[in-house]
């Protein structure tokens, strides 16, 4: 296969021993492209680690990587970006919420010329099943208003399930310090730099096992910060506030 057919999938984990086997098995069964699976963990006692070590005997694509930037999802993602070898890299929570089939559609769009592709739950063909009312309302509102307020052609900007061409990751410094809000930061900065952005519909299901690691109240102000930056960039007045 040519180099632009190789895909990296980053799976940041935190005690996902009950989910990771099914997650990896589904990915290996459904992915159509040559790929590597980077399972990034924070500490050796993580329940995910021994399960993944067993899976590595079956799947040569699976790599177990320790977070090198400090604990937390944002640092796990940064570690995954640094270690990835693919033409493009997709980040996927290891909670069985997202459909691996969507990755094939996302990567096909990257190969066709897009730089970032978002999986959207709020366009035709997409669906969100479960999840808290407040979180759903805020993410839906932010997504539906993004084309208008930010000029970015996606209806699900808050979704962390996105794919990035390698050149995007090399050209943008991640400044986020919280969690999944980094994906808003990346897409807003990429849009301002002129990268081509698109989306594909996806079906999201609330996790069936374990507790969600999403910290809404803690991370919400950080999402708002990047959203406001995007609005200022859209109005070309960001220079007035820096």
Secondary structure as UniProt FT lines:
FT   HELIX           3..5
FT   STRAND          6..12
FT   TURN            17..19
FT   HELIX           20..30
FT   STRAND          34..41
FT   TURN            44..45
FT   HELIX           47..55
FT   TURN            56..58
FT   TURN            60..61
FT   STRAND          62..66
FT   HELIX           73..83
FT   STRAND          88..91
FT   HELIX           101..111
FT   TURN            112..113
FT   STRAND          116..120
FT   TURN            124..125
FT   STRAND          127..129
FT   HELIX           133..145
FT   HELIX           146..150
FT   TURN            157..158
FT   STRAND          162..165
FT   HELIX           166..171
FT   TURN            180..181
FT   HELIX           182..193
FT   STRAND          197..201
FT   STRAND          203..205
FT   HELIX           216..235
FT   HELIX           238..240
//
